[in-house]
Amino acid sequence: MEIKLFNTMGRKKQIFRPLKDKKVRMYSCGPTVYDYAHLGHFRAYVFVDILKRVLKYNKYKVKHVMNITDVGHLTSDADTGEDKMEVGAKREGKSVWEIAEFYTKDFFSAMEKLNVQKPDIICKATDHIKEMAEMVQKIIDNGYAYIISDGIYFDTSKLKDYGKLAGFDPKQLKAGARVEVNEEKKNPNDFALWKFTPKGQKRQMEWENEFYFKPEQIDLAKVTAYAKENPNIKIEKVRSKFKLTVKGFPGWHIECSAMSIKYLGKVFDIHTGGIDHIPVHHTNEVAQSKAALKKESVKFWIHNEFVLVNNQKMSKSLQNFYTMHDILNKGFDPLALRYLFLTAHYRSKVNFTWESLNAAQNAYNSLKAKIASLDLNKRGGNKKVKEYKKRFLEIINNDLDTPQAIALMWQVLKDENLGDKQKYELVLDFDSVFGLKLNEAKKEIPKEIIDLAEMRLKARKEKNWKLADEIREKIEAKGYKIEDTEDGYRIFKL
């Protein structure tokens, strides 16, 4: 059955076919590890996990690569301000390397709690400086780069279709509409490929690299003046070219292009990220990859929507974010957060509230209680099973429609024409995509407690309130609590 995915490049759902047989090569923009990841980040990685699980459910082999940004992500999209890693180090009085290690571990701890599968390859930016420098040199060689006082920049005017991923025409874009204006740049949208360490500044993360320019690619008088002003820049003639030796660090955008191509090849199937990456980061990835390779490197660009708080984007800059530690401190199961994300389509905004998470927790607990109550000795017809599996595949292959898929799972559990064993097998089959660990439901609550809960439910339906109360007391005496819900009940350990 065909998979349809919404491709940002073209803005429509398209039939997904991998470049090589049943093998899918996928790259995801990873975290910048200068602080705790928040719920908006978590949604992005749960979405990627669902995408990967759907591909595997369709019998594809997936090679998944994700980066760790531990250098080069500045506080402004205009390639100005401090490196976020340096900001984190100053905030906590640690080295940038210590900051990177601590928040990387914390990120993967949160991912484990959300049952997000680890990528096949996790690549740190600081381990791939050589590959980034080599890619910058290719861009220079192909005539897309120039030098200003603070770095080597990409000339967006040289690329006719720059901005097509975001759907804007750079000629009609006013200066400052996307990023702050740097007067030295040739065009307002031009971006840094490599930044020079400023005069008098000693960065914890900096490297010395050499870049070669043809005479016609360089304004020798200006660059010589930059070198006189900043000892971190040196320019000299080497045969027919000028060698620029600089202390500095890579631009944020170049890392993803260099590492995705290194591990997935010059052209690969899928690149994911949040929609906030579209207008700048991913637009610039498209540009520099095309400039270096003379072709586009990504077939499908797939983006997830924001998590909102009080109808504003959850972000560090607005200080309106929550972390995994907040979720745990309030006593919520991280998988309830995953359930909440699955109840909204990945291309729809989610307005987070503690009330909505509480509702998701209740629904998740009810789901597990319902599964735990299934009697696996009760069998039913297999015809319905095939129909449900077919419908599930249709739903998830239609651009990962998890809300409809969750609704189908509840329909299965309520279907009186299915035996409990068939219900259980279907739910576990669906959960290979949902990742909610529903196979553990029967392990969590003993059969004795489930039997009592079923007896109590029967008593309540018969309006035998005295018996229902007596059974409740028995359940509580055994260390469990039962709460009534619209679907029946939920049980949890006291």
C-alpha positions in Angstrom: 0.0 0.0 0.0 1.4 3.4 -0.9 2.5 5.9 1.7 1.5 9.6 1.2 3.6 12.2 3.0 3.3 16.0 2.9 6.4 17.4 1.2 7.2 20.9 2.2 9.1 21.2 -1.1 6.0 21.6 -3.2 3.5 21.9 -0.4 1.4 18.9 -1.1 1.0 15.3 -0.2 3.0 13.1 -2.5 3.4 9.3 -2.8 6.6 8.4 -1.1 9.0 6.1 -2.9 12.6 5.6 -1.7 15.5 6.1 -4.0 16.7 2.6 -3.4 14.3 -0.3 -3.2 13.0 -0.8 0.3 15.7 1.3 2.0 15.0 4.7 3.4 17.7 7.2 4.3 16.5 9.9 6.7 18.1 12.8 8.5 16.7 14.7 11.5 17.8 18.1 12.9 18.8 17.3 16.4 19.0 19.4 19.6 21.3 22.3 20.4 22.7 21.0 23.7 23.1 24.2 25.7 20.0 23.8 27.9 17.2 21.4 28.7 15.0 20.3 25.7 11.4 21.3 26.1 8.0 19.9 25.1 8.2 21.6 21.7 11.4 19.7 21.0 9.9 16.5 22.3 7.0 16.7 19.9 9.5 16.9 16.9 11.2 13.7 18.0 8.0 11.8 18.8 6.9 12.8 15.2 10.1 11.5 13.7 9.8 8.3 15.8 6.2 7.8 14.4 7.4 8.4 10.9 10.2 5.9 11.3 7.8 3.3 12.9 5.4 3.7 10.0 8.1 3.2 7.5 9.2 0.0 9.3 5.6 -1.1 9.6 5.5 -0.9 5.8 8.6 -3.2 5.7 11.1 -0.5 4.8 14.6 -0.6 6.2 15.4 2.8 7.7 18.9 4.4 8.2 18.3 7.3 10.5 20.9 10.0 11.2 20.5 12.8 13.7 23.0 15.6 14.6 23.9 17.1 17.9 24.6 20.8 17.6 27.4 21.6 20.0 28.9 24.6 18.2 27.9 27.3 15.8 24.3 28.0 16.7 24.3 31.7 17.4 21.6 33.5 19.4 20.5 35.4 16.2 19.4 34.0 12.8 21.4 36.9 11.4 24.7 35.1 12.3 25.3 37.6 15.1 25.4 37.3 18.9 27.0 34.7 21.0 27.2 31.0 20.4 24.4 29.3 22.5 27.0 26.9 23.8 29.1 29.7 25.2 26.0 31.3 26.7 25.2 28.0 28.5 28.8 27.7 29.8 28.7 31.3 31.2 25.3 30.7 32.8 26.5 27.6 34.7 30.2 28.4 35.2 31.3 25.3 33.2 33.2 24.6 30.0 31.2 24.3 26.8 32.3 20.6 26.6 30.8 19.9 30.0 27.6 21.7 29.0 27.4 19.7 25.8 27.9 16.4 27.6 25.4 17.1 30.4 22.5 18.3 28.2 23.1 15.6 25.6 22.7 13.0 28.3 19.6 14.7 29.6 18.1 14.9 26.1 18.5 11.1 25.5 17.2 10.4 29.0 14.0 12.2 28.1 13.8 10.4 24.7 14.1 7.1 26.4 11.2 8.0 28.8 9.1 8.9 25.7 10.0 5.6 24.1 11.7 7.3 21.1 14.0 5.0 19.3 17.6 6.1 19.0 18.9 7.1 15.6 21.2 4.6 13.9 23.9 7.4 13.7 24.2 10.3 16.2 26.8 12.8 14.9 28.2 15.7 16.9 29.0 18.9 15.0 32.4 19.2 16.8 33.4 15.8 15.5 32.9 16.9 11.9 34.7 20.2 11.4 36.9 18.7 8.6 33.8 17.7 6.6 32.2 21.1 7.1 35.3 22.9 6.0 35.6 20.7 2.9 32.0 21.5 2.0 32.6 25.3 2.4 35.6 24.9 0.1 33.4 23.3 -2.6 30.9 26.2 -2.3 33.8 28.6 -2.7 35.1 26.7 -5.7 31.7 26.8 -7.4 31.5 30.6 -7.0 28.8 31.0 -4.3 30.9 32.5 -1.4 32.5 35.8 -0.4 34.4 37.3 2.5 33.4 40.1 4.9 35.0 41.1 8.2 33.4 38.5 10.4 33.3 35.5 8.1 32.8 33.7 4.8 29.2 34.1 3.6 26.9 32.5 1.0 25.8 34.7 -1.9 22.1 33.9 -2.2 21.8 36.1 -5.3 23.8 33.4 -7.2 21.0 30.8 -6.7 18.0 31.5 -8.9 15.5 29.5 -6.8 16.8 30.5 -3.3 13.9 30.4 -0.9 11.6 28.0 -2.8 11.4 25.6 0.2 9.9 28.5 2.3 7.9 29.8 -0.7 9.3 33.3 -0.8 10.8 35.3 -3.6 14.1 36.8 -2.2 13.8 39.8 -4.7 10.5 40.8 -3.1 11.7 40.3 0.5 12.5 43.4 2.4 15.7 43.7 4.4 15.2 42.6 7.9 12.0 40.6 7.2 13.6 37.3 8.1 16.8 38.2 9.9 18.6 41.3 11.2 20.5 43.3 8.6 24.3 43.2 8.4 25.3 46.1 6.3 28.4 44.3 5.0 26.5 41.5 3.4 25.7 41.7 -0.3 22.1 40.6 0.2 20.0 40.6 3.3 19.4 36.8 3.1 23.1 35.9 2.8 24.3 33.6 5.6 27.5 32.6 7.3 29.3 29.5 6.1 32.3 30.1 8.4 32.6 32.6 11.2 35.9 34.2 12.3 36.8 34.5 15.9 36.6 38.3 16.7 39.7 40.3 17.6 40.5 40.0 21.3 38.1 37.1 21.9 39.2 33.6 22.9 36.5 31.0 22.2 36.4 27.6 23.9 35.4 26.1 20.6 37.5 27.4 17.7 39.6 25.8 14.9 42.2 27.0 12.5 41.2 26.3 8.9 42.5 27.2 5.4 40.3 28.2 2.5 41.4 29.0 -1.0 39.9 31.7 -3.3 40.6 32.6 -6.9 41.7 36.2 -7.4 38.4 37.2 -9.0 36.5 35.9 -5.9 38.2 38.1 -3.4 38.5 41.9 -2.7 42.1 41.8 -1.7 42.2 45.3 -0.3 39.3 44.7 2.0 40.5 41.3 3.1 44.0 42.6 3.8 42.4 45.3 5.9 40.4 42.7 7.8 43.6 40.8 8.4 45.4 43.9 9.8 42.5 44.6 12.1 42.0 41.0 13.3 45.0 38.7 14.1 42.7 35.6 13.6 42.6 36.3 9.9 45.7 35.8 7.6 45.8 36.2 3.8 48.6 35.2 1.5 49.2 34.4 -2.2 49.8 30.7 -2.9 50.5 30.0 -6.6 47.4 31.2 -8.5 45.1 31.5 -5.5 44.8 33.3 -2.2 45.0 31.3 1.0 42.8 32.5 3.8 43.9 31.1 7.2 41.4 31.8 9.9 40.6 30.9 13.5 36.9 30.4 13.8 34.0 28.0 13.7 31.4 26.7 11.3 28.0 28.4 10.6 25.0 26.6 12.0 23.5 25.6 8.6 26.6 24.0 7.2 26.8 21.2 9.8 23.5 19.6 8.8 24.4 19.6 5.1 27.9 18.2 5.6 26.9 15.5 8.0 23.8 14.3 6.2 25.7 13.9 3.0 28.6 12.2 4.8 26.4 9.5 6.2 23.5 9.3 3.8 25.0 10.2 0.4 24.7 13.1 -1.9 21.0 12.5 -2.4 18.8 11.0 0.3 15.1 10.4 0.9 13.8 12.4 3.9 14.9 15.4 6.0 12.8 16.3 9.1 12.5 19.2 11.5 10.1 21.7 13.0 8.4 24.3 10.9 10.5 27.0 12.5 13.4 25.6 10.5 11.8 26.2 7.1 12.4 29.9 6.5 16.1 30.1 7.5 17.9 26.9 8.6 16.4 24.5 6.0 16.2 27.1 3.3 19.9 27.7 3.7 20.6 23.9 3.8 18.9 23.6 0.5 20.9 26.4 -1.0 24.4 25.4 0.2 23.9 21.7 -0.7 22.8 22.7 -4.2 25.8 25.1 -4.5 28.3 22.4 -3.4 26.8 19.4 -5.2 25.1 21.2 -8.2 21.9 19.3 -7.4 19.4 19.1 -4.5 20.2 16.5 -1.9 16.8 15.9 -0.3 13.7 14.4 -1.9 11.2 14.9 0.9 11.2 17.7 3.5 8.8 16.9 6.3 8.0 19.3 9.1 6.0 19.2 12.3 4.0 22.0 13.8 4.6 23.9 17.1 3.5 23.1 20.6 1.8 26.2 22.0 1.4 27.5 25.5 -1.6 29.9 25.9 -1.6 30.1 22.1 2.0 31.2 21.9 4.9 29.1 20.5 6.7 27.3 23.3 10.2 28.6 23.2 13.3 29.4 25.3 13.2 33.0 24.3 9.7 33.5 25.6 10.5 31.6 28.8 7.2 29.7 28.5 8.6 26.2 28.2 8.3 23.0 30.2 10.9 20.2 30.4 10.7 16.5 31.2 11.6 17.4 34.7 8.4 19.4 35.0 6.4 16.5 33.7 7.9 14.1 36.2 7.7 16.5 39.1 4.0 16.8 38.6 3.6 13.0 38.6 2.8 12.5 35.0 3.8 9.4 32.9 6.0 10.6 30.0 4.0 8.2 27.8 0.9 10.2 28.6 2.6 13.1 26.9 3.4 10.9 23.9 -0.3 9.9 23.8 -1.3 13.6 23.9 1.0 14.3 20.9 -0.6 11.3 19.0 -4.1 12.7 19.4 -3.1 15.6 17.1 -1.9 15.4 13.6 1.8 16.3 13.3 1.0 19.2 11.0 -1.5 20.7 13.5 -0.6 22.9 16.4 -0.9 21.5 20.0 -1.9 24.0 22.7 -0.4 22.5 25.8 -2.1 22.8 29.2 -1.7 20.8 32.4 -5.4 20.0 32.0 -4.9 18.6 28.5 -2.0 16.4 29.8 -4.2 15.3 32.7 -6.9 14.2 30.3 -4.3 12.4 28.2 -3.0 10.6 31.3 -6.6 9.5 32.2 -7.2 8.3 28.7 -3.8 6.4 28.6 -4.6 4.8 32.0 -8.1 3.8 30.8 -6.5 2.3 27.7 -4.1 0.2 29.7 -6.8 -0.9 32.2 -9.0 -1.9 29.2 -6.2 -3.9 27.8 -5.3 -5.5 31.2 -9.0 -6.6 31.5 -8.9 -8.6 28.2 -9.4 -12.3 28.6 -7.0 -13.9 26.1 -8.9 -17.1 26.2 -11.8 -15.4 24.4 -11.3 -15.8 20.7 -13.3 -14.3 17.8 -13.4 -14.3 14.0 -10.3 -13.4 12.0 -12.2 -11.7 9.2 -12.6 -8.5 11.2 -8.9 -8.6 12.2 -7.9 -8.4 8.5 -10.3 -5.5 8.0 -9.0 -3.6 10.9 -5.4 -4.1 9.9 -6.1 -2.9 6.4 -7.9 0.2 7.8 -5.1 0.9 10.2 -2.6 0.8 7.3 -4.7 3.1 5.2 -4.9 5.6 8.0 -1.2 5.7 9.0 -0.1 5.7 5.4 -2.2 8.8 4.8 0.4 11.3 6.1 0.7 9.6 9.5 -2.9 10.3 10.6 -2.3 9.3 14.3 -5.6 10.8 15.6 -7.6 8.6 13.4 -5.4 5.6 14.2 -5.9 6.2 17.9 -9.7 6.4 17.4 -9.5 3.1 15.4 -7.8 1.4 18.3 -10.5 2.4 20.7 -13.1 1.1 18.2 -11.3 -2.2 18.2 -11.5 -2.5 22.0 -15.2 -1.7 22.0 -16.1 -4.1 19.1 -18.3 -6.8 20.5 -17.8 -8.9 17.4 -14.1 -9.4 18.2 -12.7 -11.8 20.8 -10.5 -10.4 23.5 -7.5 -12.3 22.1 -8.0 -10.7 18.6 -8.4 -7.2 20.3 -5.1 -7.7 22.2 -3.2 -8.8 19.1 -4.6 -5.9 17.1 -3.7 -3.4 19.8 -0.1 -4.7 20.0 0.2 -4.6 16.2 -1.0 -0.9 16.2 1.3 -0.1 19.1 4.4 -1.0 17.0 3.6 2.4 15.4 2.2 4.2 18.5 5.1 3.2 20.8 3.0 3.4 23.9 4.3 0.2 25.5 0.9 -1.3 25.6 2.4 -4.8 25.9 3.2 -3.9 29.5 -0.4 -3.2 30.4 -1.1 -6.8 31.5 2.1 -6.9 33.5 1.2 -3.8 35.5 -2.1 -4.9 37.1 -2.6 -8.5 38.4 -5.4 -10.6 36.9 -7.0 -10.8 40.4 -7.5 -7.0 40.5 -8.8 -6.9 37.0 -11.4 -9.6 37.8 -12.5 -7.6 40.9 -12.8 -4.5 38.7 -14.9 -6.4 36.2 -17.2 -7.7 39.0 -17.5 -4.1 40.3 -18.4 -2.8 36.8 -21.1 -5.5 36.5 -22.5 -4.5 39.9 -22.6 -0.8 39.0 -24.4 -1.6 35.7 -27.0 -3.5 37.8 -27.1 -0.6 40.2 -25.9 -2.8 43.1 -24.1 0.1 44.7 -23.5 -1.8 48.0 -21.6 -4.6 46.3 -19.7 -2.1 44.1 -18.5 -0.3 47.2 -17.5 -3.5 48.9 -15.4 -4.5 45.8 -13.8 -1.1 45.7 -12.7 -1.6 49.4 -11.2 -5.0 48.5 -9.3 -3.5 45.6 -7.9 -0.7 47.8 -7.0 -3.2 50.5 -4.8 -4.9 47.9 -2.9 -1.7 47.2 -4.8 -0.4 44.1 -7.2 2.4 43.4 -10.1 2.3 40.9 -11.7 5.3 39.3 -14.8 5.3 37.1 -14.6 6.6 33.5 -16.9 7.0 30.6 -15.4 3.8 29.1 -15.5 1.8 32.3 -12.7 2.3 34.8 -9.0 2.9 35.3 -6.8 1.3 37.9 -3.5 2.4 39.3 -1.2 1.3 42.1 -1.5 3.3 45.4 
